[in-house]
C-alpha cells in the first residue's frame, strides 16, 4: 500500500462519514484534509494531487462540506521556492558548519523586518520539548527541518545538563542506500510499509513499530541502511533517545523507533491518518502551519547533505546570495527571539 493509494482510500471513507452525518464535529478535520491536499500541490506534486482528486473528488466535496457548515477553508498560501538550486563544492563537517552558523548570528544583525508567525509556533514547540527534558535522554534533532528548535534547546541548556545531537537523517540520507538496479527507492519503501500497516488497521504505536521492524528485517535491500543507522544510534549511550522532527508522516522517526527500542519521538504536527498511532507524539493538530515551518530558508535551502561516513555528516552551502541573506536574517531573528525567551523556557 503506497501513500497515494492509502490517501484515496482514507479520503473516500471519511467523505462518506462527513456527508452522511454532516456534523460540525468533523469540520476542522475536513479543513485539515483539504489543506493537506493543497500542500501536495504546493510542494510540486501536481500529478499526485490530480490523481487523488480524480478518484475522490475530494477538493469539491471537502469545500462543499465545510461551506454547508458555515465555515471557511484555511487560507491557501503559495510558498514560492526556487528550483534547481546549486551548492558550493566546499564541504563542511556538520558540526563545523553549525558552528559557522552560530558565528553568523552573534551579535545579531541583518534581522527580518517582521517576525514570521510560525516562529512563535516553533518557539512554543521548542519550549514544550525543553521543559519536559530529562537528563537520561538524548535529544536528536533531525535536520534540516528542526535546526531552529535545536539552536533553541542548546541555547537554553546553559548548564549543559542534556545530551543533544543534530542528525542529518533525511530523505537524502536514505537515498544513499537506494538499490539502483532494482529501482528501489528506500524512502518510498519505508513509507509503503507504514501505509500498509495503516491499511491493516494497525492503530497502536507499538504494534506499528513492531510491524515496521519485521518488514525491514525481512527485506535484504534495507540491510546497509539498517547497519548505518544502528551504527549512529549505538554511538548514543543514553538510556532513552528522543527524535525531534517537524512531522507529519514521521517516516524517519518511525524507522529509527523500529531499529532501537530506546527511541521515541516528538513531531510538531501530523494528519488525521496518524492521530491514533501518534496520539501522544505530536505537539499540535494545526497541520495548516507545516508548510510555513518547512519552508523557512535556513532550514529548507541554505545547506544540504552531501555525504555520510559512519556518524559523520558532510554538508555544502547554497550558492544563491538571496537565499543566504534571507537565511542569515532568519537565524539572527530566531537568535534574538530565543534569547528573550530564555527564562520563560524553564
N, C-alpha and C positions, 0 to 999 in steps of 0.2 A: 504494500500500500504506500503510495507516494503522497507528497504534500498536496498536489492538485486534486488527486482522486479523493483524498480524505476531506479536503475543503468542500468539494462538491457534495459529498455525502452528508457532512455536518450541516452545511447551509440548507440543503433541501429538507433535512429533518427539523431544523429549528424554524424554518419559514412555515412549515405546516403547523407547528405549535403556535407561532405568532398569529397566524391567520385564522386558526380555529378558535383561539381564545381571545384574541385581540385585547390583551390585558396590558395595562400600563406598566406592570412589573417587569415586562420584557423590553421596554423601550430603550433603556440605557444599553442593554446588551446588543440590541439591534443597531444602535448608533456606533458602538464599538466595532461590530462586524462590518458595517458599511465603511468605516474609516480604515479598517484592516484591508479591505479590498482596494480602496482608493490609494492606499500606501503601496500596494503591489504595483500599481500603475506608475506611481510617482518614482518608485525605485527603478523604473525602466523595463519592467516585465509586462509589457503591453499584451503580448500573446497569451501569457498565463491569465491575465485579467480578462481578456476577451473569451478565452476558453471556459473559464469558470462561470462567467456570466451567461455564456451560450447555453450551458446545461443547468442553470439555476434561475436565470432572470433575476438574480439577487439584487442588483442595483435598483431596478424599478420596484421590486417587491419590498425591499427594506425601506426605501424612501416613502413608499405609499403607506406602509405600516406606521412609520414614525409620524407622518403628517396626519394620519387618522387619529392619532393620539395627541394631537395638538402640540407636537414638539418639532424641533428642527435638527437636521444632521449637524455634526461638528463641522466647523469651517474647514474647507479643504485648502491647505496652504501648499503652494508649489515650492519644493525645496530644490532650487536650481543649483546643480553641482556641475563642475567642469568635468568633461570627459577626456580620455586619452592623456592623463597627466603623465609627465615624465619625472624621473627621480635621478638624483646625482649618483655618480659612480662611487663616491666615497662611502665607505661602510663604517658604521659605529657599533660598538658593543652596546646593547640596550641600556645597561646601567650607565655607561659613559654618556649616551645620548640624553638620558633623563637628567643627568647632572648638568648637561649643557642647557637643557630647557629651564631648569631651576635658575641658572645664572642669567638667563634672558629676561626673567620677570622680576628680579630683585636688584635694586629697588624698582617698584612698579612704575611703568611709563607706557606710553602708547596704548592707553586703555580704550575700550569700546565706549562710544558716546552714550549708548543706552545698554543697561544690563539685560540680556535676554531673559524672558520669563522662565524659561526652562532651567536657567542657572539656579533659581530659587528652589525648584523641584529637586534638582540634583543635590543641592545643599542639604535639604531635609532628608533625602535618601542617604546621604553620606553621614549625617548626624545619627540617623537611626542605626546604621552599621556600627559606628564608633561607640555609641552609648551602650550597645549590647556586647561589646568586645570582651573576649576572655583571654587570659594570658597563656592558656594551654592550646590556643587555636592559632593556626597560621592563616592570615588573610591574603588571599591571592586574587589580584585584580587583573581581569582579562583585558588586555589592550587589543585594539585601540579604544574600545568603547567606554572603559571606565578609568581612563587616565585621570580625569578630574577628581573622582572620588578617591583615587589612590593618593594624589597630592594632598587632598584634604585630610585623610586619615593620617598620613605621615606627618603633616604639619601639626595636627592636634596632639599627636603622641610625643609630647616634648620630653618625657622621661624614658622614651624607647622601651616601653613595657611590652609592646606587642610585636609579633613577627609579621612582616609584610613582604609580599613578593609580587612584583609586576611580571606577569606571564603573557607572552605573546603567542598564545594558543588560539588560533583563529581558523577561519576557512582557508586562508592562505597557507597556514602551517599544515593543515591536513592535506592540502594539495601536493605537498612534497612526497606523500606516500601513495598517491594515485597509481593504480596499475594500468599503465597506458595501453598495453597490448589487448587488454580486455575492456577498455573504455570504462573503467571502474572509478567513478568519482566518489572518493571516500566520504566527503561531507554529505553528499546526497544519500549515500548508502546508510550512513548513521541516522539521518533524518527518516529514511524509509523504515528503519527498524522502529523508531519512535512512533511513527504514524500507524504502522502495522499493530503495535501494541495497543494504541488507542482504538483501532478498528476491532480488536479483540476484546474491547471493553475493560482493558486494564486501567483502572482509575486510581489506583493506590501507588504512591511513590515507590515504596519498597518492592512491590511487585513489578513495577515498570523497570526499576533499576536491575532487578534480577533477570528480567526478560532481555533487556539490552545486553547485559553481560553474557548471557547464554548465546545470543546471536553473534556477538563479537567474537567469542572464542570459537564458534563453530565455522567461521569463515577465515580461511588462511590468508586472504588478501588484507586482513586487518593486522596481521602479525607484527610487521615492522612498526606500524603506528603504535600498537599497544606497548611494544618494547620501549619506544621513545618516551611515551607518556609515563610509563611506570618508572623509568629512569628519573624523570623530572620529579614525580611525586615521592619517590623513595629518598630523594635528597632532602625532603622536608621532614623533619623529625618530630614535629608537634603531634600531640595526641589527636587533634582534630584539624581539618582543613576546611576553610570557608571560601568558596569561589564567588567572586563578585562579578556580575555581568548585567548589561542593560536588559536583556530578555530578547525575544518573547517566547521562542520555541525552547530555548535553553539547551540547544544541541550539545555544545561543548561541556557545560556543567553536568548534563546527564551522562555524557560519555565518561567524564572523569569520575563521577559517582559510581559508575558501573565497574570501574577498574580499581577503586580503592574505597573500602568501607569507611574510612575516616572522613571522606569528602561529603560536605553538604554545600548548599549554595543559596545565594540571595539575588534575585532578579529585581530590576526596577519595576518591570511590568510583564504581563503576559496577555493572552487572548482567551476567550471562553473555552476553547478546546482543552485548556490545561488547568482550569480553575480547580478541579478536584485533585488532580495529580500534584499540583504545586500549591496546594491550599495554604501553606504557611511559608512559602518560599518566594513570594513577590511582595514588593513594597506597596504598590498601588494598582488599582484596576483602571487607572486613567491611561489606557493604551494610546489614546489620541495624542499623547505627548512624546511617543517613542521616536518619531521621525525627527523632531527637533533635537532630541537627546543624541541621536546617532549621526546627525549631520553637522555637529559642531566641528569646525575645520581642524582644530588642533587634535581632535580625536579621529576624525574621518580621513583627512587627506595630508596632513603635514608630513608624516613619515609612514613607511611601510616596512613590513618584514621582508628581508632579503634571503636569509639563510638561518639554519638551526644546526648546531653541533652539540650533541648531548643536551645540557641545560643552558647553553649559551645562545642567545638570540642576537643576530646582526640586523641592523636596520639602515635604511637610507632615507634622505630627506628630499622632499619635493623641490623641483627647480623653479616653480612658479612663485614670483615675488609677491603677487597679490595674495595668494593663499598664505604664504609665510607671514606677511604683515597682519592679516586677519587672525591667524592662529596665535601669534605672539600677543596680540591685543587681547584675545580671549583669555590667554593664560595670565596676563597681568591683571585683568579684571577679576578672574577667579581667585588669584592670589590675594587680592585686597579683600574680596568677599569672605574667604575662609579665615583671614586674619582678624577681621571684625567679629566673626562668629566663633573665635577660638574658645572663649569661656562658655558660650552657650552650647557648645557641642558636648560638654562633660555632663 
